[in-house]
Amino acid sequence: MMDFLFSALSDHPIREFSPGDLILTQGDNTGHIYFLIEGSVEIVKDDVVVAKANEPGAIFGDLSALMSVPHTASVRATSPARFHLVTDPADFLAKNPSVSIHLCRLLARRLDAMNKYLVDVKQQFAGHDHLGMLDTMLDTLIHRQPKARQKAPPSSLRDSEILD
């Protein structure tokens, strides 16, 4: 089933990790994506294990690479693990539409799981006014298509024009 994926990755280097090794570190900005070949990992955010994965084809570092932001979580090997490393994800994904679709499906499953979780939390705390912001957040996640982030234009003021 993952033949298309590993075929597309065949020219990319393989990295091996031992149990306890960090594959990605929260806050770092490598721009790399790792594709799990075999092994198991845990995803850690702010020192809390939020997920575990062992499915060949699982992708890590995708959010950071796609949004050009630091890694939002750490990924740590819990068994010997092997990954294909992609150091130029934008080029790789552009040249491999089937891998891009695979990534889209993984991201869609993550978003669906988050939506289901938020609905569950909302149902559990129905009638509690202090969770009004959850309503807003859920509505935003379900309906809003966020715009790409843009850098602010450089200031047109000269240093001498800035008043104290």
Secondary structure, 3 states (H helix, E strand, C coil): CCHHHHHHCCCCCEEEECCCCEEECCCCCCCCEEEEEECCEEEEECCEEEEEECCCCCEECHHHHHHCCCCCCEEEECCCEEEEEECCHHHHHHHCHHHHHHHHHHHHHHHHHHHHHHHHHHHHCCCCHHHHHHHHHHHHHHHCCCCCCCCCCCCCCCHHHCCC
